[in-house]
Amino acid sequence: MEDLGRRTQELQKAKGKEDKMAGIYANLAQIMASREMSLSRTPFNPDIVVIKRASFRKGEVPAHLTGYLIKKGECAGRTGTLVHKGRLVPATAVCVAEKHGR
């Protein structure tokens, strides 16, 4: 598996597409202790640790997302997928986008 990854990197370099990934120095103990941050690994490369913002607490919605709240009964019963702006997305998402102007 390492040979395949190494060969892929060699091909990317030959094409002028070097793998550029952002890196940071961080205190992992502080991040692990923080309720606002979350650590996980990517299934594509378990050697890479991904730092994410933790999910919102139950019942809390950030101010910038309140306009996208789905009211009870709004878009109810929408199932399946539809094409919206050239992308295949859930029908409920299309309904919300239409009602909330996105």
Secondary structure, 3 states (H helix, E strand, C coil): CHHHHHHHHHHHHHCCCCCCCCCCCCCHHHHHHCCCEEEEEECCEEEEEEEEECCCCCCCCCHHHHHHCCCCCCCCCCCCEEEECCEEEEHHHHHHHHHHCC
